[in-house]
Amino acid sequence: MDVSNKIAEKARELFFRHGIRSITMDDIASQMGISKKTIYIFYNNKNSLVEHVVDKEISENRSTISALLNDSADVIPNLLSVIINAKKLYLKFNGIIYDLEKYHNLAYQKLNFYKNDFVSCSIKNTICRGIEQHVFQNDFDIDVISAFFNQSLEKIAIDKLQVQAVSSFDSLPIYYDLFACLLRSIATLQGFELIGDLKKRIVL
């Protein structure tokens, strides 16, 4: 790994652990045992470093979701994959979202664009395939439902619904139940069966 990527990895580790505002370029340099001048060779300022970290997180999340979608034509598991992986990203950024919005607005806008563009489009495209396969009904506004699913996902990820068993919130069966509640609202009878089949595989 080259020096530029090592700096970005250390910055990512410190930002997510301690928050962006509380970490200075001096902190990053000290943690790495290098001079601050070395960091400025690769990154003009803290803003550019934050943007690089956000870009990398988005790129990795996009690659993961794209690979999963390309792997299977089964719309129910595909939607679950999109939702779970997008949730991981939302949850990761939850602790630093205030710092991003207030002090690094361009990075904040990039994250929002990713959520509202790629994630929403992935959800929408999968729902469209589900309609073609008669897994989902066709009597609703796809744009509205896709946005609703995405916003519900973000809300769940950030608030964790204040569930009592917070320690088990990230377990796949728990997340499946939340996911299934959304999907059943648009599913056909065939879709209901597929949702049930997926739950059996997850529980087993």
C-alpha positions as CSV (number, residue, x, y, z in Angstrom):
1,M,0.0,0.0,0.0
2,D,1.4,3.4,-1.0
3,V,1.8,6.3,1.4
4,S,-1.3,8.1,0.1
5,N,-3.5,5.1,0.9
6,K,-1.9,4.5,4.2
7,I,-2.7,8.1,5.2
8,A,-6.3,7.7,4.0
9,E,-6.7,4.4,5.9
10,K,-5.4,5.9,9.2
11,A,-7.6,8.9,8.7
12,R,-10.6,6.7,8.1
13,E,-9.9,4.7,11.3
14,L,-9.5,7.8,13.4
15,F,-12.5,9.7,11.9
16,F,-14.9,6.8,12.5
17,R,-13.6,6.1,16.0
18,H,-13.3,9.7,17.3
19,G,-15.3,11.9,14.9
20,I,-13.9,14.1,12.2
21,R,-13.8,17.5,14.0
22,S,-11.7,16.2,16.9
23,I,-9.0,14.7,14.7
24,T,-6.4,17.1,13.3
25,M,-3.8,16.6,10.6
26,D,-1.2,16.6,13.4
27,D,-3.0,13.7,15.1
28,I,-2.9,11.6,11.9
29,A,0.8,12.4,11.3
30,S,1.6,11.5,15.0
31,Q,-0.3,8.2,14.8
32,M,1.6,7.3,11.6
33,G,5.0,8.5,12.8
34,I,5.4,10.9,9.8
35,S,5.5,14.7,9.5
36,K,2.4,16.7,8.7
37,K,4.3,18.0,5.6
38,T,4.2,14.4,4.2
39,I,0.4,14.4,4.4
40,Y,0.2,17.7,2.6
41,I,2.2,16.2,-0.3
42,F,-0.9,14.0,-1.1
43,Y,-3.8,16.0,0.4
44,N,-4.1,19.8,0.2
45,N,-6.0,20.1,3.4
46,K,-8.3,18.2,5.8
47,N,-11.3,18.8,3.5
48,S,-9.6,16.9,0.6
49,L,-8.7,14.1,3.0
50,V,-12.2,13.8,4.3
51,E,-13.6,13.8,0.8
52,H,-11.2,11.0,-0.2
53,V,-12.3,8.9,2.8
54,V,-16.0,9.4,1.9
55,D,-15.3,8.7,-1.8
56,K,-13.6,5.4,-0.8
57,E,-16.4,4.3,1.5
58,I,-18.9,5.0,-1.2
59,S,-16.9,3.2,-3.9
60,E,-16.5,0.1,-1.8
61,N,-20.2,0.0,-0.9
62,R,-21.2,0.5,-4.6
63,S,-18.9,-2.3,-5.7
64,T,-20.3,-4.7,-3.1
65,I,-23.9,-3.9,-4.0
66,S,-23.2,-4.1,-7.7
67,A,-21.5,-7.5,-7.4
68,L,-24.3,-8.9,-5.4
69,L,-26.9,-7.7,-7.9
70,N,-25.0,-9.1,-10.8
71,D,-24.6,-12.4,-9.1
72,S,-28.3,-13.3,-9.0
73,A,-31.6,-12.7,-10.8
74,D,-33.6,-13.4,-7.7
75,V,-35.2,-10.1,-6.7
76,I,-36.0,-10.9,-3.1
77,P,-32.5,-11.8,-2.0
78,N,-31.2,-8.9,-4.3
79,L,-33.3,-6.4,-2.5
80,L,-32.2,-7.8,0.9
81,S,-28.6,-7.5,-0.2
82,V,-29.0,-3.8,-1.3
83,I,-30.8,-2.9,1.9
84,I,-28.4,-4.7,4.3
85,N,-25.3,-3.2,2.6
86,A,-26.7,0.3,2.3
87,K,-27.7,0.0,6.0
88,K,-24.1,-0.8,6.9
89,L,-22.9,2.4,5.2
90,Y,-25.6,4.6,6.8
91,L,-24.9,3.1,10.2
92,K,-21.1,3.7,9.8
93,F,-21.6,7.4,8.9
94,N,-24.2,8.0,11.6
95,G,-21.6,9.0,14.2
96,I,-19.9,11.5,12.0
97,I,-22.8,12.8,9.9
98,Y,-23.1,16.1,11.9
99,D,-19.4,16.8,11.3
100,L,-19.7,16.1,7.6
101,E,-22.8,18.4,7.2
102,K,-21.4,21.3,9.2
103,Y,-17.7,21.3,8.4
104,H,-17.2,19.2,5.2
105,N,-20.3,19.9,3.1
106,L,-19.0,18.7,-0.2
107,A,-18.3,15.3,1.3
108,Y,-21.7,15.3,2.9
109,Q,-23.4,16.1,-0.5
110,K,-21.5,13.2,-2.1
111,L,-22.8,10.8,0.5
112,N,-26.4,12.1,0.1
113,F,-26.1,11.9,-3.7
114,Y,-25.0,8.3,-3.4
115,K,-27.9,7.4,-1.2
116,N,-30.5,9.3,-3.3
117,D,-29.0,8.2,-6.6
118,F,-27.3,4.8,-6.6
119,V,-29.0,3.2,-3.7
120,S,-32.5,4.4,-4.7
121,C,-31.9,3.4,-8.3
122,S,-30.7,-0.1,-7.2
123,I,-33.9,-0.5,-5.2
124,K,-36.1,0.8,-8.0
125,N,-34.5,-1.3,-10.7
126,T,-34.9,-4.4,-8.5
127,I,-38.5,-3.6,-7.8
128,C,-39.1,-3.2,-11.6
129,R,-37.6,-6.6,-12.2
130,G,-39.8,-8.0,-9.5
131,I,-42.9,-6.6,-11.2
132,E,-41.8,-8.2,-14.5
133,Q,-41.4,-11.5,-12.7
134,H,-44.8,-11.1,-11.0
135,V,-43.2,-11.1,-7.6
136,F,-44.4,-7.5,-6.9
137,Q,-47.7,-5.8,-7.7
138,N,-47.8,-3.1,-10.5
139,D,-50.4,-0.7,-9.0
140,F,-48.1,1.7,-7.1
141,D,-45.8,4.6,-8.0
142,I,-42.3,2.9,-8.2
143,D,-40.4,6.2,-7.6
144,V,-42.4,6.9,-4.4
145,I,-42.1,3.4,-3.1
146,S,-38.3,3.2,-3.9
147,A,-37.7,6.5,-2.0
148,F,-39.9,5.3,0.9
149,F,-37.9,2.1,1.2
150,N,-34.6,4.0,1.1
151,Q,-35.7,6.5,3.7
152,S,-37.1,3.8,5.9
153,L,-33.8,2.0,5.6
154,E,-31.9,5.1,6.7
155,K,-34.3,5.8,9.6
156,I,-33.9,2.2,10.8
157,A,-30.2,2.2,10.5
158,I,-29.8,5.5,12.4
159,D,-32.4,5.0,15.1
160,K,-32.2,1.2,15.4
161,L,-35.9,1.6,16.2
162,Q,-34.9,1.8,19.8
163,V,-35.5,-1.9,20.0
164,Q,-35.0,-3.5,23.4
165,A,-32.5,-6.2,22.1
166,V,-30.1,-3.7,20.5
167,S,-27.3,-6.2,20.7
168,S,-29.2,-8.4,18.3
169,F,-30.2,-5.6,15.9
170,D,-27.6,-6.4,13.4
171,S,-28.4,-10.1,13.2
172,L,-29.7,-11.2,9.8
173,P,-33.1,-12.6,11.0
174,I,-33.9,-9.4,12.9
175,Y,-33.1,-7.3,9.9
176,Y,-35.0,-9.7,7.6
177,D,-38.2,-9.1,9.7
178,L,-37.9,-5.4,9.1
179,F,-37.2,-5.9,5.5
180,A,-40.1,-8.3,5.0
181,C,-42.6,-5.8,6.5
182,L,-41.7,-3.4,3.7
183,L,-41.8,-6.0,1.0
184,R,-45.1,-7.6,1.9
185,S,-46.8,-4.2,1.2
186,I,-46.1,-4.6,-2.5
187,A,-45.7,-8.4,-2.9
188,T,-48.0,-10.7,-5.0
189,L,-49.0,-14.1,-3.7
190,Q,-45.9,-15.5,-5.5
191,G,-43.8,-12.8,-3.8
192,F,-45.2,-13.8,-0.4
193,E,-44.1,-17.3,-0.9
194,L,-40.6,-16.2,-1.9
195,I,-40.3,-14.0,1.1
196,G,-41.2,-16.9,3.3
197,D,-38.8,-19.2,1.6
198,L,-36.0,-16.7,2.1
199,K,-36.8,-16.5,5.8
200,K,-36.5,-20.2,6.2
201,R,-33.1,-20.2,4.6
202,I,-31.9,-17.3,6.9
203,V,-33.2,-18.9,10.1
204,L,-31.8,-22.3,9.1
